[in-house]
Amino acid sequence: MIKITLPDGSVKEFAKGTTPMDVAKSISEGLARNVISAAFNGTTVETETELTTDGSLVLYTWNDKEGKKAFWHSTSHVMAQVLEEQFSGIKLTLGPAIDNGFYYDVDFGDQKITDADFKKVEDRVLEVSREKHEFKMRPVSKAEALEIYKNNEYKTELISNLEDGTITFCDHANFFDLCRGGHIPNTGIIKAMKIMSVAGAYWRGDEKNKQLTRVYGISFPKQKDLTDYLELLEEAKRRDHRKLGKELELFAFSQKVGQGLPLWLPKGAALRDRLEQFLKKAQKKAGYEQVVTPHIGQKELYVTSGHYAKYGADSFQPIHTPAEGEEFLLKPMNCPHHCEIYNNKPWSYKDLPKRYAEFGTVYRYEQSGELHGLTRVRGFTQDDAHIFCTPDQLDSEFKKVIDLVLYVFGSLGFDNFTAQVSLRDQENRDKYIGSDENWEKAESAIISAASDKGLNYVIEYGEAAFYGPKLDFMVKDALGRQWQLGTIQVDYNLPERFELTYKGSDDKLHRPVMIHRAPFGSMERFIAILLEHTAGNFPLWLMPEQAIILSLSEKYENYAKKVLELLENHEIRALIDNRNETIGKKIREAEIQKMPYMLIVGEEEEKNGTISVRSHGQEGKGNIIITVDEFARIVREEIAKTLKTFEV
């Protein structure tokens, strides 16, 4: 008998040779019907893999990330089978699952797959799937594998790097593929599949190698799931921040300025300023001091911090001055500068914590193929702050930062989020700086603070920054997509590298602990995500203009100006549209501009000292006739619902 430990901690005994599917059936028939993948002792296995030792078993369904991964990887096998049938002589390479679906890289030789071929491939994939072929793993010797793939240089390269005795093939129908495993029980579970696109991709990601064709696809256990997904993609296109940013005149890009370097237009600059002032106000209340640092620094500064070793080779190259041997770098991070600000004078334990905050612009040379609107740029501004505190203050300071991040999320409508404790890779420690002792103290501090604050968090190994562990906030937007927004990091290493000290109560010098934090992260990326989350309908307190006054004709222009003055007295941002256009056209254009309120003024409004108020998106509903003072009260109440007061 063997003992199987389940995720809830329960232990059950089974006969040796029991499979994950057998375990599922022993729990419930309903679970067995839904299980599509499994992991045993942390290793992905098939649902029919025979278990011969004691161990921990996790069963996955479609609702689990690992379940989807197995589902999509299995579909890539079926698609590869169909591509081989319909394009004879092609060479298959790799076909992994990705975040949304899968791809297969294929050498089509002189042939080419186009949009016109997609439906034929999709139909055949579903035809094969309905035949309910089982996925079965089998071991193959290295010599046999090399012989089988002797005409496929891509597979032989992969096999050459494998050890004999570790090589397996996966079979289904009359098709086989070199594969490590991780499949659904049979093809019959695949009910819907679509090829999303094709693109060029170099073999092994190396531009010196041959360019292959990458065929992207996605599949689902129900046709409705595919339909819903495609509708979601269409909605995502409508919400694309690049499209909305252009329509709302927030930002632009110029080839003459350079790729990945956004230009903020007046409305976008005003939006950024409101976000900055919002956070600065909360930071001031929380005891932060504002600092400003240069856009460049001597290369030695970043060598000391470790950033040059991390970013130097792949970033903007050093700036050489007329002085021999003098080199500067565009600033890749603000933290080294803040360390030097701390080092400007001696400190006592009575002076700590010191909290330095800066909206600092940094520069990193992202590859042109990785640039994407505002979410991936070469110059971006971080809402950076660094807290220097004693070890005894670390817990309370970290929790205060968590409170600040939650305040930011709450005021901007990000209600659906989880926290991720990002720790070092358990195996590969070479990419991190600092002692094991410091890392263990920092990791324990983050886990303790997250637990005490009652955060719903998961632990992810290998996701830490190179100088310390961090707490990342993973936010789901209105389309259900997950983004990393807001980060807090504990760092014992930079204080050592910069020899930061404070005099303790024992009159001896001690090292402070450093907390890095950025609730927005990158202002550019944050605004892009906020644009897509809200579809451009920002919270009222943040909107570039909160109202537009639409006069029915030139006769009411003076009254429109009077209304504007009254609104300004109430600190409501508004403008007048007094163009010689129909009121219908003015309303339509105000809707496109996402204007929260349209205030229509004409003869009746002028006579009664009122405004006719129409809300954005209220088509088919009547306007309300009220005074400017009453409208101002409505605006204040709406803002108060979202923009809470930050409590220290």
C-alpha positions in Angstrom: 0.0 0.0 0.0 1.1 3.6 -0.6 0.0 6.8 1.3 -1.3 9.7 -0.7 -1.5 13.1 0.9 -4.2 15.4 -0.6 -4.1 19.3 -0.6 -6.4 19.5 2.5 -3.7 17.5 4.4 -5.7 14.3 4.6 -3.8 11.1 4.0 -5.4 8.0 2.2 -4.0 4.6 1.6 -4.2 3.0 -1.9 -2.8 0.0 -3.6 0.5 0.4 -5.4 -0.1 1.3 -9.0 -3.2 3.4 -8.3 -3.6 6.3 -10.7 -4.6 9.9 -10.0 -7.9 9.1 -11.8 -8.5 6.3 -9.3 -7.9 8.7 -6.5 -10.4 11.1 -8.0 -13.0 8.4 -8.3 -12.5 7.4 -4.7 -13.4 11.0 -3.7 -16.4 11.4 -5.9 -17.6 10.6 -9.4 -18.2 14.3 -10.0 -14.6 15.1 -9.4 -13.5 12.2 -11.6 -15.5 13.6 -14.5 -13.8 17.0 -14.2 -10.2 16.0 -13.4 -8.0 16.6 -16.5 -4.5 16.7 -15.1 -2.5 16.1 -11.9 0.8 16.7 -10.1 2.6 14.1 -7.9 5.3 15.4 -5.5 5.4 18.6 -7.5 5.8 16.9 -10.9 3.2 17.0 -13.6 1.8 13.5 -14.3 -0.9 12.0 -16.5 -4.2 11.1 -14.9 -3.4 7.4 -15.8 0.2 7.5 -14.4 0.7 4.6 -11.9 1.8 5.9 -8.5 4.2 3.5 -6.7 5.5 5.5 -3.8 4.1 7.7 -1.0 3.6 11.3 -2.0 1.5 14.4 -2.3 -1.1 14.5 -5.0 -2.9 17.5 -6.5 -5.8 17.0 -9.0 -6.5 19.7 -11.5 -9.7 20.6 -13.4 -10.3 23.2 -16.1 -10.8 25.8 -13.5 -7.1 25.5 -12.3 -4.2 27.2 -14.1 -2.4 23.9 -14.3 -5.5 22.2 -15.7 -5.8 24.8 -18.5 -2.1 24.3 -19.2 -2.6 20.6 -19.7 -5.7 21.2 -21.8 -4.0 23.7 -24.1 -0.7 21.7 -24.4 -2.8 18.6 -25.4 -4.6 20.7 -28.1 -1.3 21.8 -29.5 -0.5 18.1 -30.1 -3.8 17.6 -32.0 -3.2 20.8 -34.0 0.3 19.5 -34.8 -1.2 16.2 -36.1 -3.6 18.1 -38.3 -0.9 20.4 -39.7 1.2 17.4 -40.6 -1.8 15.9 -42.4 -2.6 19.1 -44.4 0.9 20.4 -45.1 3.1 17.3 -45.9 6.8 17.5 -45.3 6.7 20.2 -42.6 9.0 20.0 -39.6 7.5 20.3 -36.1 9.5 21.9 -33.3 7.9 22.9 -30.0 4.3 23.4 -28.9 3.8 24.7 -25.3 0.9 26.1 -23.5 1.0 29.9 -22.8 -1.1 32.2 -20.6 -4.0 32.2 -23.1 -3.9 29.1 -25.3 -0.9 27.6 -27.0 1.3 27.8 -30.0 3.3 25.5 -32.2 6.5 26.6 -34.0 6.7 24.9 -37.4 9.1 24.9 -40.3 6.7 25.0 -43.3 9.6 24.9 -45.8 8.3 26.4 -49.1 4.7 26.2 -47.9 2.7 28.9 -46.1 -0.3 28.8 -43.8 -2.7 31.7 -44.3 -6.0 32.9 -42.8 -7.8 30.9 -45.6 -6.4 27.6 -44.1 -7.5 28.3 -40.5 -11.1 26.9 -40.7 -10.0 23.7 -42.4 -7.4 23.1 -39.6 -9.9 24.0 -36.9 -12.6 21.7 -38.3 -10.2 18.8 -38.6 -8.9 19.3 -35.0 -12.5 19.0 -33.7 -13.1 15.9 -35.9 -10.0 14.2 -34.4 -11.1 15.3 -30.9 -14.5 13.7 -31.2 -12.8 10.4 -31.8 -11.7 10.5 -28.1 -8.1 9.3 -28.6 -6.2 8.8 -25.3 -2.9 10.5 -24.7 -0.3 7.9 -23.7 3.3 8.4 -22.7 6.0 6.0 -23.6 9.8 5.9 -22.9 12.2 6.0 -25.9 15.9 5.5 -25.9 18.1 8.3 -27.1 19.4 6.4 -30.0 15.8 5.4 -31.1 14.6 9.0 -30.7 17.5 10.4 -32.8 16.8 7.8 -35.5 13.1 8.6 -35.6 13.7 12.3 -36.0 16.9 12.1 -38.2 15.2 14.3 -40.8 14.1 16.9 -38.3 17.1 18.9 -37.1 15.1 20.8 -34.5 13.9 17.7 -32.7 17.4 16.1 -32.9 18.9 19.2 -31.3 16.5 18.9 -28.4 17.1 15.2 -28.0 20.9 15.7 -28.1 20.6 17.8 -25.0 18.6 15.1 -23.1 19.9 12.2 -21.0 19.2 8.7 -22.1 16.5 7.3 -19.9 14.7 10.6 -19.6 13.2 10.8 -23.1 9.5 10.2 -23.7 7.1 10.4 -26.5 3.3 11.1 -26.3 1.0 9.1 -28.6 -2.6 9.8 -29.6 -4.4 8.5 -32.7 -1.7 7.8 -35.3 0.5 10.7 -34.1 3.4 10.9 -31.7 5.6 13.8 -30.5 8.6 14.3 -28.3 7.1 15.4 -25.0 7.8 15.5 -21.2 4.1 15.0 -20.4 1.2 16.9 -18.9 -1.9 16.0 -20.9 -5.6 15.6 -20.5 -7.1 12.0 -20.5 -8.3 12.1 -24.1 -9.1 14.3 -27.0 -12.8 14.1 -26.5 -12.7 16.8 -23.8 -11.7 19.4 -26.5 -15.0 20.9 -27.8 -13.9 24.2 -29.3 -10.7 25.4 -30.9 -9.6 28.4 -32.9 -6.4 29.5 -34.6 -5.8 33.1 -33.4 -2.9 34.2 -35.5 0.4 33.2 -37.1 3.7 35.1 -36.7 7.4 34.6 -37.4 9.6 33.2 -34.6 13.3 32.4 -34.6 14.2 28.8 -33.5 15.0 28.9 -29.8 14.4 32.7 -29.9 17.8 33.3 -31.5 17.7 35.7 -34.5 20.8 33.9 -35.9 18.7 30.8 -36.4 16.1 30.1 -39.1 12.8 31.9 -38.8 9.8 29.5 -38.2 6.1 30.0 -38.4 4.4 30.3 -35.0 0.8 29.2 -35.1 -1.2 30.5 -32.1 -4.4 28.8 -31.0 -6.8 28.4 -28.1 -9.3 25.8 -27.1 -12.1 25.2 -24.6 -14.2 22.4 -23.1 -17.4 24.2 -24.3 -18.2 26.1 -27.4 -19.8 28.8 -25.3 -16.5 29.4 -23.6 -14.9 30.1 -26.9 -17.7 32.5 -27.9 -17.4 34.3 -24.6 -13.6 34.5 -25.0 -13.9 36.0 -28.5 -16.4 38.6 -27.3 -14.0 39.5 -24.5 -11.2 40.0 -27.1 -13.5 42.4 -29.0 -14.2 44.3 -25.8 -10.5 44.4 -25.1 -9.9 45.9 -28.6 -12.5 48.6 -27.8 -10.8 49.3 -24.5 -7.2 49.2 -25.9 -5.4 52.1 -24.1 -3.6 53.0 -27.3 -6.9 53.6 -29.1 -8.5 55.4 -26.1 -5.4 57.5 -25.4 -5.6 58.8 -29.0 -9.4 59.4 -28.9 -9.2 61.2 -25.5 -6.0 63.1 -26.5 -4.0 61.9 -23.6 -0.7 60.9 -25.1 1.1 60.3 -28.4 4.3 58.8 -29.8 6.7 60.2 -32.3 9.3 58.3 -34.4 11.4 61.4 -34.3 11.4 61.4 -30.5 12.0 57.7 -30.4 10.3 54.4 -29.8 8.9 53.8 -26.3 9.2 57.4 -25.3 5.6 58.7 -24.8 4.6 62.4 -25.2 2.0 63.5 -22.7 -0.5 65.8 -24.3 -2.2 68.6 -22.1 -5.1 66.4 -21.0 -2.8 63.5 -20.2 -0.4 65.7 -18.4 -3.3 67.0 -16.3 -4.4 63.5 -15.6 -0.9 62.5 -14.4 -0.7 65.6 -12.3 -4.0 64.7 -10.5 -2.7 61.2 -9.8 0.6 62.6 -8.5 -1.2 65.2 -6.2 -3.5 62.5 -5.0 -0.6 60.3 -3.8 1.5 63.2 -2.6 -1.3 64.3 -0.3 -1.6 60.8 1.2 2.2 60.5 1.4 2.6 63.9 3.2 0.0 62.7 5.7 2.0 59.5 6.2 5.2 61.3 6.9 7.0 61.1 3.6 9.4 63.8 2.5 9.6 64.7 -1.2 13.0 64.6 -2.9 14.2 65.1 -6.5 17.2 63.3 -8.1 19.0 63.7 -11.5 18.1 61.7 -14.6 21.7 60.4 -14.8 24.3 59.3 -12.4 27.9 58.1 -12.5 28.4 54.6 -13.6 30.1 53.7 -10.3 26.8 54.5 -8.5 25.0 51.7 -10.3 28.0 49.4 -10.0 27.8 49.8 -6.3 24.0 49.2 -6.2 24.2 46.1 -8.5 22.0 47.7 -11.1 24.8 47.9 -13.7 25.4 44.2 -13.4 21.6 43.6 -13.7 20.7 46.1 -16.4 23.9 47.4 -17.9 24.4 45.0 -20.8 20.8 45.3 -22.0 20.2 49.0 -21.2 21.2 52.4 -22.7 25.0 52.5 -23.0 27.2 54.8 -20.9 27.4 58.5 -21.6 31.0 59.6 -22.1 32.0 63.1 -21.1 35.0 65.1 -22.3 36.9 64.1 -19.1 38.9 60.9 -19.8 37.4 57.8 -18.1 34.3 59.6 -16.9 31.1 57.7 -17.6 27.4 58.4 -16.7 24.3 56.2 -17.1 20.7 57.1 -17.7 19.1 56.3 -14.4 17.6 52.8 -14.4 16.4 53.0 -10.8 15.8 55.7 -8.2 17.0 53.7 -5.1 20.7 54.3 -5.4 20.1 58.1 -5.5 17.9 57.8 -2.4 20.6 55.9 -0.6 23.0 58.7 -1.3 20.4 61.2 0.0 20.3 59.2 3.3 24.1 59.2 3.4 24.2 63.0 3.2 24.3 63.2 7.0 24.6 61.0 10.1 21.4 59.7 11.7 20.4 58.5 15.1 17.8 55.9 15.8 15.7 58.8 17.1 15.6 60.2 13.6 14.2 57.1 11.9 12.2 56.2 10.0 13.2 58.4 7.1 10.7 58.2 4.2 11.9 59.7 0.9 9.4 59.9 -2.0 9.9 60.9 -5.6 8.1 60.7 -8.9 11.4 59.8 -10.6 11.8 59.1 -14.3 14.0 56.1 -15.2 15.2 54.6 -18.5 15.7 51.1 -19.7 16.4 49.9 -23.2 13.5 47.5 -23.9 13.8 45.6 -27.2 11.7 47.2 -30.0 9.7 44.0 -30.3 8.7 44.2 -26.6 7.5 47.8 -26.7 3.7 48.1 -26.3 1.9 51.4 -25.9 2.3 52.7 -22.4 2.6 49.2 -20.8 6.2 48.6 -22.1 8.2 51.8 -22.7 11.9 52.9 -22.5 11.3 56.0 -20.3 8.8 55.8 -17.4 8.1 57.5 -14.1 7.9 55.6 -10.9 6.0 56.7 -7.8 9.1 55.6 -5.9 9.7 55.9 -2.2 12.3 54.4 0.1 11.9 54.0 3.8 15.0 53.7 6.0 14.1 52.3 9.4 15.4 50.2 12.3 14.7 46.5 12.3 12.2 47.0 15.2 10.3 49.5 13.0 10.2 47.2 9.9 6.9 45.4 10.7 4.9 48.6 11.4 6.3 50.5 8.5 5.6 47.6 6.1 2.0 47.5 7.3 1.6 51.2 6.8 2.7 50.8 3.2 0.1 48.1 2.7 -2.5 50.5 4.0 -1.4 53.1 1.5 -1.6 50.7 -1.4 -5.1 49.6 -0.4 -6.1 53.2 -0.2 -4.9 53.8 -3.8 -6.7 50.7 -5.1 -9.9 51.6 -3.3 -9.9 55.2 -4.7 -9.4 54.0 -8.3 -11.9 51.1 -8.4 -9.5 48.2 -8.2 -11.4 46.0 -5.9 -10.5 42.5 -7.2 -7.0 41.7 -6.2 -4.8 39.2 -4.5 -1.3 39.6 -3.0 1.7 37.7 -4.1 4.7 37.1 -1.8 7.6 36.9 -4.2 10.6 35.0 -2.8 13.9 33.8 -4.1 14.2 30.8 -6.4 14.7 27.8 -4.1 17.4 26.2 -6.4 19.2 29.0 -8.3 20.6 31.6 -5.9 23.2 33.0 -8.4 20.9 35.8 -9.6 20.5 37.4 -6.2 22.8 39.6 -4.1 23.2 39.5 -0.3 23.6 36.9 2.4 21.2 34.1 3.1 20.7 35.5 6.6 19.5 38.8 5.3 17.2 37.2 2.8 15.6 34.9 5.4 15.0 37.9 7.7 13.4 39.9 4.8 11.2 37.0 3.6 10.0 36.3 7.1 9.1 40.0 7.6 7.0 40.1 4.4 5.1 36.9 5.2 4.4 38.1 8.8 3.1 41.5 7.7 0.9 40.0 4.9 -0.6 37.5 7.4 -1.2 40.1 10.1 -3.0 42.4 7.6 -5.3 39.5 6.6 -4.3 39.7 3.0 -5.3 36.9 0.6 -1.8 36.0 -0.6 0.1 33.3 -2.4 3.8 32.5 -2.3 5.7 32.5 -5.6 9.3 31.3 -5.7 11.8 32.9 -8.1 9.8 36.2 -8.5 11.9 38.3 -6.0 13.9 41.3 -7.1 17.6 40.7 -7.3 18.2 42.6 -4.0 15.2 41.4 -1.9 11.8 39.7 -1.7 8.7 41.7 -2.3 4.9 41.8 -1.9 3.2 42.3 -5.2 -0.4 43.1 -5.7 -2.1 41.2 -8.5 -5.2 43.1 -9.7 -8.0 41.8 -11.9 -9.4 44.4 -14.3 -13.0 44.7 -15.6 -12.2 42.1 -18.3 -10.8 39.6 -15.7 -7.2 40.0 -16.8 -4.6 40.0 -14.1 -2.0 42.7 -13.8 0.8 43.3 -11.3 0.1 46.7 -9.7 1.9 48.0 -6.7 4.9 46.5 -5.0 6.6 46.6 -1.6 10.1 45.2 -1.1 12.3 44.6 1.9 16.0 45.2 1.4 18.9 44.4 3.7 21.4 44.5 0.9 21.6 48.0 -0.5 22.1 49.5 3.0 25.2 47.2 3.2 26.4 48.1 -0.3 26.1 51.8 0.4 27.4 51.4 4.0 24.3 53.2 5.4 24.3 53.6 9.2 22.5 55.1 12.1 23.7 55.4 15.7 21.6 53.2 18.0 20.7 53.7 21.7 23.9 51.8 22.5 25.9 54.5 20.8 27.1 52.0 18.2 26.5 52.2 14.4 23.9 49.9 12.9 22.5 49.2 9.4 19.0 50.4 8.7 16.6 48.3 6.8 15.3 49.6 3.5 11.7 49.3 2.2 11.1 50.0 -1.5 7.5 50.8 -2.5 5.6 52.0 -5.5 1.7 51.8 -5.3 1.3 52.9 -8.9 4.6 51.2 -10.1 5.1 52.9 -13.4 2.8 55.9 -14.0 2.7 55.0 -17.7 1.7 51.4 -17.2 -0.7 52.3 -14.4 -2.6 54.8 -16.6 -2.7 52.3 -19.4 -4.2 49.6 -17.1 -6.6 52.2 -15.6 -7.7 53.3 -19.1 -8.6 49.7 -20.1 -10.2 48.9 -16.7 -12.5 51.9 -16.9 -12.8 52.1 -20.7 -11.8 55.7 -20.3 -14.6 56.4 -17.8 -12.2 57.4 -14.9 -13.5 58.0 -11.4 -15.1 61.5 -11.4 -12.4 63.0 -9.2 -9.8 62.0 -11.8 -11.5 63.0 -15.1 -9.7 65.7 -17.1 -13.0 67.5 -17.4 -16.0 66.7 -15.2 -18.6 68.5 -17.2 -19.1 70.2 -20.5 -21.6 73.1 -21.0 -23.5 72.8 -24.3 -25.3 76.0 -25.4 -28.3 75.5 -27.6 -27.3 78.6 -29.7 -25.0 81.6 -29.6 -27.7 83.6 -27.8 -27.0 81.7 -24.6 -23.2 82.0 -24.7 -23.1 84.6 -21.9 -25.2 82.4 -19.6 -22.9 79.4 -20.4 -20.0 81.5 -19.3 -21.8 82.4 -16.1 -22.5 78.7 -15.4 -18.8 78.0 -16.0 -17.8 80.6 -13.4 -20.2 79.1 -10.9 -18.7 75.6 -11.5 -15.2 76.9 -11.1 -16.2 78.5 -7.8 -17.2 74.9 -6.7 -13.8 73.6 -8.0 -15.6 71.6 -10.8 -13.5 71.2 -13.9 -15.6 72.2 -17.0 -15.5 73.7 -20.4 -17.9 75.2 -22.9 -18.9 73.9 -26.3 -20.3 77.0 -28.0 -19.7 75.8 -31.6 -22.3 76.5 -34.2 -23.3 72.8 -34.3 -26.6 71.0 -33.5 -27.1 69.9 -29.9 -27.3 66.3 -31.1 -23.8 66.4 -32.6 -22.4 68.1 -29.5 -23.8 65.4 -27.3 -22.5 62.6 -29.5 -19.0 64.1 -29.5 -19.1 64.6 -25.7 -20.1 60.9 -25.3 -17.0 59.9 -27.4 -14.9 62.1 -25.1 -16.3 60.2 -22.1 -17.5 63.5 -20.6 -19.2 62.5 -17.3 -21.8 65.3 -17.4 -23.3 67.4 -20.2 -24.9 70.6 -19.0 -27.3 71.9 -21.6 -28.3 75.6 -21.4 -31.0 77.4 -23.4 -33.9 79.8 -23.0 -35.6 78.0 -20.1 -32.4 77.4 -18.2 -31.3 81.0 -18.6 -34.7 82.3 -17.5 -34.8 80.1 -14.4 -31.1 80.1 -13.5 -30.9 76.3 -14.0 -29.0 73.7 -16.1 -30.3 70.6 -17.9 -28.0 67.7 -16.8 -27.4 64.7 -18.9 -25.0 61.9 -17.6 -22.6 60.0 -19.8 -24.2 56.9 -21.3 -27.8 57.8 -20.2 -29.3 57.4 -23.7 -33.0 57.1 -23.5 -33.3 58.7 -20.1 -34.6 62.2 -19.5 -32.4 65.1 -18.3 -32.8 66.5 -14.8 -33.3 70.3 -14.4 -31.4 71.6 -11.4 -29.4 74.6 -10.2 -25.6 74.7 -10.4 -25.4 74.5 -6.5 -27.5 71.3 -6.6 -25.3 69.9 -9.4 -22.2 70.7 -7.3 -23.6 68.7 -4.4 -24.2 65.7 -6.7 -20.6 65.9 -7.9 -19.2 66.2 -4.3 -21.3 63.2 -3.2 -20.2 61.1 -6.1 -16.5 61.9 -5.5 -16.9 61.1 -1.8 -18.1 57.6 -2.7 -14.8 56.7 -4.3 -12.1 59.2 -3.1 -11.9 58.3 0.6 -9.8 60.2 3.2 -6.5 58.5 3.8 -6.3 57.5 7.5 -2.8 57.3 9.0 
